[in-house]
Amino acid sequence: MNAEDLCYEPAHSLHERIVKKELSAREVVDAFLDRVASVQPKVNAYTHLDAEGARKQADEADSALLRGEAPGPLHGIPICIKDLDAVAGMPQTMGCKLFAELVPPEDAVYVKRLREAGAVILGKTNAPEFGFKGVTDNPLFGATRNPWQLDRTPGGSSGGTAAAVAAGLASIGHGNDGGGSIRIPASCTGLFGIKCSLGRIPNDMPFNRFMDTVFQGPLTRNVRDSARMVDVMCGPSDRDPYSLPTPSHRYEDLLTADLKDLRIAWTPDFGLLPVDPEIRAITEEAARVFEDLGAKVEEVPMELPAEGRVFGHFWYLNYSGMRKIFPDEVWEQNLSPEFYLFLCGDHDIGLEDLQAVANMRTGVYEALRGVFDRYDFILSPTITVEPFSIGIPGPAEVNGTSIDPFGGWFFTWFFNWSGQPAASVPCGFTKAGLPVGLQIVGRTQREDTVFQAAHAFEQARPWAQHRPSLDGSE
């Protein structure tokens, strides 16, 4: 096996080989670090690389095996962590110049669990300022590039992690999702990514312990590796008031290809946004694969009562507390113009807008609950377009219809409000050779069924054999 093949081998397979001592953890980590040295300049996925620390962790993992200690489920597996989140001793810049020197003293709860499971933390990955948009660039580190075509975005806000995993610069990766920030980059880079139900993975938010729309989760090249990561990361924590008890089962143990007699609702657009015809055709054809797997798939007309403008108000209200940390002139000197306008602009939002957020969120939940009264899953495109050029927050139009570039091109944020588990699975490529994602949404607290559906689709339509060429304009 050459070094590139090793960097693309599934994490669960690498783990087995390390535990059997066919490979050492140090050999694996060195292979990944060599690839990072070669490929990182092309994609700009990492904001901080701890090569010395990673080699030390790998040596400790090998020594533990020699001592006869029981290995964890991620023993020796190289992982990257999104820069919005805390890793002890590593910078946590959140993509902002004002926090360039911030180094947390302890791990976030889910990072600690990954470390205790044996994962080797290679470093931190790029994100937009405070994760505020669906692409990945910031004034501190610049733009991350999509490994499939280097002049295109990998999506965001977990675009650094997605680019690293897709390019073979980490075996598995951590992201988080406040409106699609795991699923959007999964779609853009040909990965599997899942946002679990509210509370399934404790959310260790430093500024707001009661933020109930941000979800931690995995980005991987296959479903089994993500299931294993969620098995490690889930479970109760007093750091998260919404955290759920430890499940009675391991998600990895429940993977099955049997979807017989399940009912699936397919929607190309939720009745909300224009969709590029090529994206619609690819995702609709993928939805029909579930019929071959024994499920009944029906196109279901939906008029979801969701409005992106109100979702923007929701996020402004959540971010607005940050404004008082520094004077406006300090923010202006250190933020991108677009985030400065978002944080410090005059949005003229009043109490009636706050009530509109609550009303619309309730309406979205009730509408989706009505669908799940009749169906086991909802399928849709993850995003409405193929990955677009770096340097813009999103397209200004789709299929001849004007849209909001910041939020008018993805079908993900509704499920952050409603709390249902939602995943994006690779389902094909555009004529330009760019990945397309199919979104799979399950009933509340039923991650097991989402994993099962994704695994069944993966068995029918394997995707992990595809690798990006790292070509394109830079």
Secondary structure as UniProt FT lines:
FT   HELIX           3..8
FT   HELIX           11..19
FT   TURN            20..21
FT   HELIX           25..43
FT   STRAND          46..49
FT   HELIX           51..66
FT   TURN            67..68
FT   TURN            73..76
FT   STRAND          78..82
FT   TURN            83..84
FT   TURN            88..89
FT   TURN            94..95
FT   HELIX           97..99
FT   TURN            100..101
FT   HELIX           109..116
FT   TURN            117..118
FT   STRAND          120..125
FT   HELIX           129..131
FT   STRAND          137..138
FT   TURN            139..141
FT   STRAND          142..143
FT   TURN            147..148
FT   TURN            150..151
FT   HELIX           159..166
FT   TURN            167..168
FT   STRAND          172..177
FT   TURN            181..182
FT   HELIX           183..189
FT   STRAND          192..195
FT   TURN            198..199
FT   TURN            209..210
FT   STRAND          215..220
FT   HELIX           223..233
FT   TURN            238..239
FT   TURN            241..242
FT   HELIX           251..254
FT   TURN            260..261
FT   STRAND          263..266
FT   TURN            270..272
FT   HELIX           277..292
FT   TURN            293..294
FT   STRAND          296..299
FT   HELIX           308..319
FT   HELIX           320..325
FT   HELIX           328..334
FT   HELIX           337..344
FT   HELIX           351..372
FT   TURN            373..374
FT   STRAND          377..381
FT   TURN            390..391
FT   STRAND          397..398
FT   TURN            399..400
FT   STRAND          401..402
FT   TURN            405..409
FT   HELIX           414..418
FT   STRAND          422..429
FT   TURN            431..432
FT   STRAND          435..442
FT   TURN            444..445
FT   HELIX           447..460
FT   TURN            464..465
//
